[in-house]
Amino acid sequence: MSKKSLIWLGIFIGSTAGAYAPALWGGSLLSGSSILFSTLGAFVGIWAGYRLGGDE
């Protein structure tokens, strides 16, 4: 898989997991914390996708 594909996959998985995290403690999927965690998850996904992509 290319580095670009891994970064996009990381963004998708990270932002989705981050958005659902507040729902685990009874929060709403449309709350401010859900948006914040979605953003943080996307950044973590970018980092992880970049690291997994290796040197091309």
Secondary structure, 3 states (H helix, E strand, C coil): CCHHHHHHHHHHHHHHHHHHHHHHCCCCCCCHHHHHHHHHHHHHHHHHHHHHHCCC
